[in-house]
Amino acid sequence: MTDNALQNAFLFRQPILNRQQEIAGYQLSFRSGEELADAGDYGLRGAGAPLCAAYSELGMQGALGNSLAFIGIDTDFLQQEAIELLPPKAVVLELLLDGVPEAKILTRCRKLVERGYSLALTSYQGIDDRSRPLLPLVAVIEIDLRHDADDGRLEDLAGSLRHLPVRLLAQGVESREQMERCRGLGFALFQGRHFARAEIVSGRRLSAAHATLIRLCNLVGRDVDTALIEDAFKHEPALTLNLLRIVNSVGRLGNRSTQPVTSLRHAITLLGRRQLQRWLSLLLLAPGDETADPTRSPLLQVAALRGRMMELLIEAQKPRDHKLADLAFITGILSMMPSALGLPIEEILEQIAVEREVDLALREHEGRLGRILALLECFDNDDAACCDRLLATIPGSFDRQTLNTGLSAALHWLNGNGD
């Protein structure tokens, strides 16, 4: 059942952010290109059994790290013992219930709560016969902004829950304005990709910090003497300190260095230009707030995940072409730069030196890198039909399972649980 599920549908994930705009979890769903879900559906949400099987098969608990997996459970699967194979502390069970819950459903929910599971009530429409008996049992209540975006309606729904010990999750958040409005109403969780939809303004001036990072990226990406890179870093003491910390803590090839690294030139040599360019590119996506933890930035995590997935897919196609794999990672990272910098990709590429293959991929979605980038953009947007069309154009044995397993491997890497 697991193999069939992985081969016949895409495993999509929608990021869920907390009030600090850090990734708190992912809502997982299956969807295939043949399924025409209605406008309010996030995927094949009732496919609880294959989704749970895939969760186990792909090792998603380790892949997601500290992030929760929100999994839709319908009334049929709710009664099955297999649901208890899911780790209680790592998942939130979203109750896909229509109408007034029967007594056996309420009994089952109570037992799951006693076993340590967190339940979420989906499609909340106010306190009524459907929600009333479930309110004492659920930890999360989901309100879909696509159906209840009206200010007055949203305020009424949130207000009816204000004194209950539950967390409100706003679904379908499409803009920062929506997120701020929901946060003001007491919502604790926000689902959607609003963080990746920054306003693009042609001609916008880069901040001094971004300009510095771009200058260093260009130096590292070119075949210049290490002394020039070292001199550029000496003018940026904060970056130099961070670089030394990284090399001292990680060392070469992921192993702790046997001797502390105190020389800047030594640090650059040990880290290597490939890793140094990746690090600098990721810093361009970090939050501007110096107090924020850049590793918790959702934009940075999505960019790193896309870069790693592109790298893995290229390695599967051309395992000996290490240079192309490196270019794939950089392509994935740079594809998120318009959201981070608020500039069109054309203006960004005028300032960052990239290989021709990367340039064509980012501007026109051309070439091998361009096709894979387009595929992952559709994958990130939960567009199954688009994924199927693009899979058919990519040479090799790429299929739905390739993307699902690639996602799991990339998530493992992102959370430090894989190569």
Secondary structure, DSSP 8 states (H G I E B T S, - for coil): -HHHHHHHSEEEEEEEE-TTS-EEEEEEEEE-TT----TT--SBTT-HHHHHHHHHHTTHHHHHTT-EEEEEEEHHHHT-GGGGGS-TTTEEEEEE--SS--HHHHHHHHHHHHTT-EEEE-S--SSSTTTTTTTTT-SEEEEETTTS-SHHHHHHHHHTTTTSS-EEEEES--SHHHHHHHHHTT--EEESSGGG-----TT----HHHHHHHHHHHHHHTT--HHHHHHHHHT-HHHHHHHHHHHHHH-GGGS--SS----HHHHHHHH-HHHHHHHHHHHTTS-S-TTS-GGG-HHHHHHHHHHHHHHHHHHHH-TT-HHHHHHHHHHHHHTTHHHHH-S-HHHHHTTS---HHHHHHHHH--HHHHHHHHHHHHHHTT-HHHHHHHHTTSSSS--HHHHHHHHHHHHHHHTTS--
